[in-house]
Structures are given as C-alpha cells and as structure tokens.
C-alpha cells in the first residue's frame, strides 16, 4: 500500500485549500443529528446493494452510542467496502455509489467526510468479497480546524497491510470517537447536542423516524414493504425504535393509546355522508377528530422532465404538535429543541429529509402536514451538501401541485373537524356573507359624493376609492355599497338592483351594459342581495391569496381590479387550468363587468376599472 493513501486520493490540492474545503463541508451540515443520519443512510445503501430494495428486511443496522466518551459505533451487514476503496470513502465528493451506479439515498460523497474529519479516532473495518479490510486514523479533526496535513493511517505508521484474512459475511463496522472540545463554536455545539440528543430516548425516536431512512414512508404506500432491522443502543441500554415514518396518527396514539379519533380520509368521507342530515354545529361536535390522514400515489409535475412523486397528507392541530414537541424535548434548552411541526416536507424514495418546503403558517394554513415523497432520481441530484434543499423552481412546482391536491380532493374542508385546530380564514364551512354583515350593526347610511381623478391606480385602496366614485357618479349602475372591511376574509358586500333602461342595456356604444335577452329573462329588473366583492390592484395580488388558501374564488361574486393585464396568464392556464376572457354578453348580469376569470369552480366576473374608464372615454 502506498504511503499516505488518503492524502494521495485528495490529489494535488494544497493543505490550506484542502483544509478550507473540508471545513466548508462540515459547516454545511447544520443539525446535530446529521452524524447519525448520514451514517445510517450509508448503511442502508450498502444493505440495498447486497440484498436489493425488495429484500431490505434481510439487512441489519446496529448503532451503539457512548455519551460519556463521545463515541459512536455503527455496524451493518451490507455489501462492505473493497480494500481498494476503504480509504477513498473519506475523500470529499468521491461518491463510490455514484461512480458505480449504486445507492438509493446517498450520492454526494460528503457525508462520511463531514463525520470523519471531526473525529479524534476513526476506524473502518469492512468485509467485501470475502476479504476483510481495516483502516484507522487519529486526529483527523486537526485537518479541518487547525489546517494540519492529512496524517498517515495507523496501518501506514506501523507498515502493516490494511487488508488481511478472508471472511465470509460481508458488512462494515465504523467506530468514531470525537474530541470533547473543538475550536470552532458551531461544530463544538453540534457535537455536544449530538450526544445530548442521544441520551433523550423519546427525542432520538422522533428524530430518527422523521429525519432518516429509519423512518421509511414505504410501508404506507406498499403494505408488503419491510424495512431493515434496526438496533439503537445508548450507554448499554437498547432503545426500541420502529422503522417507519412517525406519522401524525402515531403521535396521537403515542400520547394517548386509547384515542379513537384518528381516521383515514376515506372513512371520514363515509361518516360525513351518513351525517348529511345532521345540523352543522352538531356535526362538528359529533365528527370531531384528533387527526385525519390520506395517501395519494401516482402523481407527477413538470413540463420537460416529469417529476414523479406521492404524498402523505394529515390534518392535525398545531396544539397537538406543540404538546408532543414539549414532551420529547423535556429538559432540553429552548434554543436546542428539536421542533416537530405542520408544513410541507420533502422525502426521497421513502426517506424523509427534514427539508421543509413550506411552513403552511400563512393565513393560519393549519393544521396540514404534507410529505412529498419524490421518486425521480434527477430531483434527488438537486440536493446539496448538508441536505439544505432543492432548487426553488422544483420546490415551487411541488408547492403548487400540493395546493391543487388539497383543493381537488376536498381536503381543506376537514380543518373544521380537527380538534384543537385554529379555524383558518376563510372558514371553509362558514358563510362569507354573514361574516361580513356582522359589521353592519355599526354602520349608518350617508349620501356623499367622492372625488378621485388621479390615474393610474397604484394600490388596492385606490381601487376601492375609484370604484366607489364610479358607483356614486352612476358610471357603474345598480350597485349599493353596504360594507367595505379590511379585517375580514373578503373585502365587502353590495346589493345590486339594475333596471332596464336605454343606459343600462348593452349596445355597440355601451359595452358596459347588460344584453337585452338577460333583461328579458329577468323581467327588466336584475336584483341580487349581499353580493361578496373583492378588491385587488391586479390579478397577481389575487393569486397570492389564492395560492396560500387565504381566499376561495368560489366565494367571490365580483372581483374589482385596476387592470387584468398580467404576464403570468399563461402560467395560470398551465398550472391551474385558469384563464381570462372578455365578458360574455350572453351571461353577464352585473353592469360594468369587463372580463371573466375561468377557474376550476366556475366563472368569476371581473370589473377592470381601467377598461371601464376607457369604455366611457374618461
């Protein structure tokens, strides 16, 4: 074996550059539990390489932790590491799995580098193709933090071979011992928390089942799937940890094994159907549930390259999460707590990553948890060192698609039934009209004239002002503004009473009017009471609320904007099957409507104030 094989594997890089590169890799891993996650992930890939993904249950991983000595020992019965590669696994970015077309979860080649170069002692003992190899190093941490050169292995120092006698059972054991003190604050604190977390059994269970391949999602999508066998030993005590994802249902039942109020969406739908005749308030109390869940498969998104994925959806209150978080973090400092929360989370091939794509806290968008489990290899390659995220383009595709899934599958309405959930705005089962009319008790009708001659309109307040002006000047006819509010879900309520006259009927010179046949069907008078209206500067402002579930398009009866011109129209058509068209004379009933927004739940009339002014020559 050549002298200092590891140093030669790093190439011609100077020690200063080498040290800097390794330190950056270490800094890119920001979680104390990354030490366990990265090592277990490597074990899982080795087991898959040996037994195949379908026979993963033949594999076994054992993790032994000594919190006093800062020591971790991890053993697997996977494919092992060849004698030629045993030192190369430590080289930054040298992913043997990627080179050889193997590996389902890891591929960057940074994980073992991150772990190894923080150790004061490292030993890798592995059996591959019946040949046992062993290599060990001391004080690799000094390379990253003190700028020292890579040391010889202990075998090189004693001039002994790193491979020895034949063995039959393949597998790998890696022993890691870390220094109690590191000169870099973040690295030192991460190590301290790593072993502190390990001593908290409930906390480590939550971490490993939501942040590593221990917590596999595959059993939920494939009932025949069995994960590898896992043993976790801390200071000599075995900790039982289930090898499947910690679902919200599990959280409820772990806290109260007798809770009978977790339910699948399919079962809940049947229950609601049977209770159709029950008054809404009674239904809410009768059908209240701690958690409602669903699994959706065979999904895809993207144009040129389709991203295949599946999702786990659960509705559970933020209160339930907070209580569980407090329970597993008992005795942990506030700044050190491991937080479990609602949101949109990313997984790959059944392995949770701990990457949150969306907090789901906008507009009190609770109580949803959605795990997007991406199956496409190309998307997995977007992952960076430290598993901080994927490209924003891909993340947006997934966010938008999940929003569509929640709406299309009717999942949003279940928020009302989740025990302890904050009822979001808009209340999916509420009445937007009554919600606004509760403010009418404080209102008095006044006869005033507004003046607004400045153009163009630059914000929503000016849209409101101009609309009121045009109504008072009888440019927009038939509208009586009853209420405009800024502290409710929707902006206002109007009454509408339009009588057939020469000024209100449509003609080639009066495009704001209503077609004669519409008046004929209404006996020359169109009346609507308590019409919900919404004001926006433009369409992007509306879609910002819509995509964050702040507004339901079906609740809005008239949208008033300054202008409908928007360069994102084609994107709306593609992503949401929405479109904009000029108002159809054959169906328009509201005076001054200039355009229509075609969406999945119907047609939304739009009054473009700019178009109104142009039509009136103003």
N, C-alpha and C positions, 0 to 999 in steps of 0.2 A: 504494500500500500504506500503511495507517495506521501511524503511529509506534508502535514497540514492540508489534508484533502479538502476540508471545508473552506479554507482560505482560497485555495485554487478554484473552487467551484464558484466563488463570487467574482471571478475574473480579475481584470486589471484595475478595478476601482481603487483609488487611494483610501487610506484608512479614514481620513476626515469625511470623504464623501460617503463611504460605506456606513460609518457611524451615524451620519446625518440621515441617511435613507432608512436605517433600521429604527432610529428614534421617531421618525415621522410615521412609520408603520405602527409603532407602539401607541403613539398619540392618536392615531385614527380609530383605535378601539376605545370606546368611551364608557363601557359598562363593566362593573366589577365581575359580573357573571360570565363575561366573554372567555375567561380562562377555561371554564367548564364547557361552554357551548362549542367552542372551536375544537376542543379535543374530542368531545363526544361525536361531533359531526364527522371528523376524520375516521373514527372507529366505525361509524355507521356505513360510510362509503367502502371501507375495507371489507365489511361483512357482506354488503351488496355485491362487491366484486367477486367474492368467494362463493356465495350461495345463490345469488340472484335476488332481485327485489321481491319476487313471488315467494321466496323461501327465507325471508328476513328473520322469521322466528327461530331459525336454527342458530342464529348469532347470539352472542352474549357480550355485554359490556359491564365491567366492574370498575367503579370509581371509589378509591379509598382516600380519605382526607384526614390529615392530622393538623388540626387548627393551631396546636401549640408550636409545632415545628415548621409550620408553613410548608407542608409537604402534600403533594397530590400524586397518587399512583393510579394510572388508568390502564386497564387490560382489556383486549378484545381477542376474539378467535377468528378474525378476518383473514384476508389473503396474505398479510405480512408484508415486509419491505425487503427487497432484494439486497444482497450485500453490496452491490454496486451503487445502490441508491440511498443507503441508510444515512449518509451524511448530507446528501443533496436535499433531503426533505426540509432542511433548515434554511435553505437558500431563499432569499426574498424573491417572490414571484415565480419560483420554479415549481409549478404545479405538475407533479408527475401524473396526476389524474387527468389533467387537461392534455398533457403530451401524449398519453396513451389512450385517450378517448374514453376514460373511465370517470366514475364519480357522479353521483346524483345530486349531491348537496354542496360540496366544496369544489372550487376550481381556481381560485385566485392565487393560491400558493403563499398567502401571507399569514394564515392562522397560526401555524407552528412557529414561524419566525417571531410573531408577536409574543407567544408564550415563552419560547426558548431563551430569547435574549433579555429576559428578566430574571433568569434563574442563577442561583449560585452553584447548583449542581443539577445536571441533566443526564439521564441515562436512557437510551433506547435499546431495547432487546427485542429482536424480532426473528420469526421463523418464516421463511418463504421458500417454496420448492424444496422442502426438507433440509434447508441449510439455515443454521442459526447464526445470526449476526448480532453484534453488540458494540455500541459506541457510547462514550460518556465524555462530558465536558464539565469543567469547573469555571465559575465566574464569567459566564457569557454576558451577564448584565453590565459588566465593565466596558464592553464594546459599545453598547448603546449610550451609556450615561457618562462614561469617563473618556471615551474616544480611544480606548486601547485596541490593539490589533487582535484579530481572532486567535485564540490560543490553540495549541495542539490538543487533540483529544487525549484522554488518559491512556488509550491504547498506543497512540503515537509516541507519547512520552516514554512509555516502557518498551517501545519497539515490539509490541505484540500485535497479532492479527486481529482485525475486527470481526472476522467470521471464524467459526470453529466447527464443532462436531455436527453430524446430521441429527435432525429431529423430525418427528412425523407430523405433529399437529401444528398447523400454521397459526400465526397470531402475533400480536405485538403488546409489549408492556413498556410504558413510558413512565419514568419516575422523575418528578420535578420537585426541587426544593428551592424556595425563594428566600432572598435576604429579608431580614426584619426591617431594614431601612434602605430606602432608595433616595438618591439625591434630587430626583425630580418629584415635585409635590403631587401632581396628578397621578403619576404611576404609583407612588408610595400609597396614596389614599385608595386607589383601585385595588391594590394588593390587600390592604388592611380590610376593606369591605368584602373582598372575595372570601376570606376566611371567616369574617364575621357573619356573612350571609350563610355560609355552610353550617354554622353552629345553630342556626334557626331552622328547624326541620320543616315547619309549615311554609316558611318563606322560600326555602330551596325547592320545595314541591311546586309552589306557584311559579317560580322562575323557570325550572326545567320543563314544566308542562305547557308553558306559554312562549318560551323563547328558544327552544332547542328541538332537535328531532326526537327527543324523548316524548314530547307532546305531539304525536303524529295526528294529523287530521284524517288520514287514510281510512281508519276503521269506520268513520261516519259515512263515507262515500262507497266503501266496499266492505260489506259485512264479513267477507271471508279473510280480510286482511288481518295479519298478526304481526305486531312489531317485534323487534329483537328483545331478548331478555335483559333486564337491567337490574344491577345491584348497586346501591349507593350506601357507603359505609363512612360514618363520620366519628372519629375518635373511638373506633371499635364498635360502634352501635349501628346496626343495619336500619336503614330508613326505607320503608315501603313507599315506592313511587310508581303510580300507574303509568304505562307507556302509551298514553293517548292524550289528546289535547284537553286542557282544562276548560270545559265549556261553561257557560253561564248556568246551565242546568246543574252541573257538578257543584258549582259554587253554592247554589241554593241548598242542595242536598247535603253538602259537607257541613253547612252551618245548621241545618235542621233536617235530619234524615227522614222526618215524618211529614215534611212539607209535600202535599199532594197537588200543589198548584203550579207545577211546571208542565208544559203541554206543547205538542207539536202544532204547527200551523194548520195542518190537515185536520187534526182532531178538533182544534179550536173553531175552524170554519164550520164543521158539522154542528158543533154546540151552538154557535151563533144562529145558524139556520133554524135549528129547533126552537130557539127563543125569539123568533121574529115578532111574535105577538105580545111579548112582554114589554112594558113601558121602558123607555131608555134608561131612566135613573135606576130602576130595579135591575135591568140587565147589567148595568155597570157594576153593581154590587154583587150580583149573583155570579157573574162570569169573571170576576177579578182574578188575575193570575200573577204569580211571582215572576214567571218567565215564559216566553213564547218563542219557539225556535223553528227554523226551516233550513233545508239543504237544497241547493239548486245546482244542477250539473249541466254539462254540455253548453257552456257559454263561450262567446268569442267577441272580440272587439278589435278595431284597427282596419286600415284600408289595404296597404300594400302587403304587409305581413300580419296575418291574423294572430292575435294573442288568445290562446285557449285557456280558460280558467273555470273555476267552480266557486261557489260561495257558501259560507255558513252564516246565517242571519239569526240574531237573537235580540229580543226586546226584554231588557231587564233594567230596573231603575238604577240611577246613579247612587241613590242611597244604599242599595244592596252592595254595589261595588265599594263604596266608601267604608261600609261596615266590615266587609271582608278584608279590604286593604289594611284597616286598623288592626284587625285580628292577626293577620300574618306578619305585620310589622311591629308587633308588641315588643317594646324595649329598644326599638330602633330609633335613632335620632331623626327628627323631622326632615333634615336635609339629606339623609341617607336612605329614606324609604323607597321601596320598590312599589310603584304605582300600577294598579290594575284598573282599567277604565274602559268606558264606552269608546267607540270610534271605528274607523275603517283601517283594518290591519292587513299586512301583506304576508303571504306564505308562498313557498315554492315546493311543489310536488309533495304536499302534505306536511312540510316542515315550517312551523311559524318562525318568522324572522325578528319579531319585535319592532318592525318598522311600521309606524302609524302614518297612513296617507291622508287622513282627515280626522280632526278631533271630534267631529259631529257635535260641537257645542254651539254652533251658530244657530241663532233663533231658537235656543233651547231645544236643539235637534236631538232630544233624548227620548227614549232610552235605548238607542240602537248600538249593537256591536255587529260588525260585518267582517268576516275573514275572507279576503280574496286569495284563493289558492291558485296561483299561476302554474300552468303545466308546460308552457312554452320555454324551451331551452334558451332561445335568443333573449328573452326578457331577463332570465336569470343572469345572463352575462353582463347586464347593465349594473349589477351590484358592484359597489366599490368596496375597498378595504375598510373593515370596521362595520360593514353592513349598515351604512347610514341611509341608503335609499337607492331609488332608481331614477331614471330621467323624469323630469317634470312633465314632458309630453305623455309618456306612458302612464304616469300617475293620474294625470287629468282624464285620460281615456277611461281608466278604471273607475275613477270617482264618478264621472258622468254616467257610466253604464250601471253602476250600483244604484245611483239615484233613480234611473229608469226602472230597474228591477224592483225597487221598493214601491214605486208608484204603480207599475203594471201589475204586480202581484197583490196589490191592495194591502201591503203590509203596514203602511203608515197608519191606517185606521186603528190598529191594535194598541197604539200608545195609550188610548183611553182606558184600557183594561189592566194595564200593568201596575201592580201595587207599588205605591211609593214614587211613581214616576212624576216628574214635573210635566204638567199638561202644556204642550208646546203651542206656540202661535204659528199658524192658525190651528184652532181646535178642530181636528178632522171630523168630529161628530157634532160640532157646535153650529150655531146659526149666526153667520156673519152679520145679517141684518139686525137681529135683536141685540147683538153685541154692540153695534154702533148706536142703536136707538136708545140704549140705556142712558146715553149722554143728553138726550133730547129734553129731559126734565129741567135742565139748567139753561135751556135756550129760549130766546124770545125772537119773534119775527120783526124785522125792521125793514123799512123801504129806503134803500140808499142806492146811490149810483157810484160805481167805481170808475177810475180813470187809469188806463195802462196803455201808453202809446210807444213804449220802448221795445225795440226788436233788434236782434233775435232774442228769444228766451234762453237763459243760460242755466236755470236750475228749476227744481220742482216747485218751489214757492211761487216763482213767476208763472209757471204753467197754471197753478191754481188761480192766481190773480187774473190772468188773461181769460181763462175760462169763465170766471165769474163776471168779468167785464162784458164778454161777448153774450152771455146769457142776459145780463141786465140791459144791454143795448138791443136785445131781441135779434141779434145776428144768429145765435143759436136759439132755436124756438122750442117752447114746450117744457123747458126744464125749470124746476123749482128746487133750489139747493136747500136741503133740510139740515144737513150736518156735514162739516168737514173737520176731521180729527187727526191729530198726529200721534196719539198714544194708543191707537187700536191697530188691529192687523191690517185693515183696509182703510182707505182714506176718507170715504164719505158715502152719504146716502142722498138720493134725489127722488122726487116724484116727477113723473113725466105725463103731460097732458097736451097732446097735439091735435088741433082741429084742422080739418081740410079747408084750405083757402088757396087763392092763387099764389100766395107767398110761401106756402108750405109744401105744395105739390112739386114733384120733380119735373124739370123740363130741360131742354138743351141749354138754356141760360141759367138754370137754377139747379146745379148739381148737388146742392146740399139737401134738397127736398126729398120727399117720400113718393114713391111711384103711385100712380092713380089706382092700380089694382090692389095695392096694400090698403089704401084708404077704403076702397070698395068693400074689402073683406072685413074691415073694422067699422063699417057703418059711418065713415067720415070722421071718426074720432079714435085716436090711439091713446090708451091710458095704462100706465104702469106705476105702481107704488113701491116705495122702498127699494129702489134700484141701487145696488152696490157699485160704486165707481172707484177707480184707482187713477192717481196722477203720477206720471213719470216724465222726466226730461226727454228720455228716448227709450228705445227697446232694450239696449244692454242693461239699463237700470232695472227693468222688469225682470230680465232673465237672471240677474244677480240674485234677486229674491227667490225666483222660481227654482233655480238650481240648488239653493240652500234650503228649500222647502219652507220658506217664510210665507209664501203666497200660493194659493191654488188657483190656477187660471179659470177653473170652472166656477169659482165663487164670484169672480169679477164679471159684471154685466156690461160695463163700458170702460174702456181704457182711454184716458185723455193724455196725449203727449204733444210735445212741440213738433217733432218730426219723426217719420218712420224710416228714413234712410239709414241703413246700417250695413256696414261691410261684412258683418257676420251672418247675414241672412242665409247664405248658402251653407254655413256651418250648422245653423239651426235646422235647416232642412235635412242635412245629412245625419246629425246626431239625434234629433228628437222627432223627425218627420213633421216639423213645423214649417209653416210658410206664411208669407204676407201677400195679399192680393188687394186690388182696389175693391171698394164696397160694391156688393152686388145689388143692383136696383131691385131685383125680384124678391129679395129677402130683407132688405134694410127697413127697420121700423123706427130707428132713432134719428132725429134730424141732425144733420151735420156730420154724420159718420162718413169718413173718407176711405177707410181701409178696414181689412179684416185679418186677424191672426188665426190661421188654421192650426189647431193643436189636437192632441190625442183625445181630448174630451169634448171637442166641439169647435165652435167658431166664436171668437171674441171681437166684438165691434170696437173700432178704434176711431177716435176723433183726433186727427192731426191738426193742431191749431194753425200751423204754418200753411197747410193746404186750405183750411177754411179762409184764412186771410187772402190767399191768392185767388180763391174762387169768388170772393167778394170784391176783389180789386182793391184791397186795403193795404 
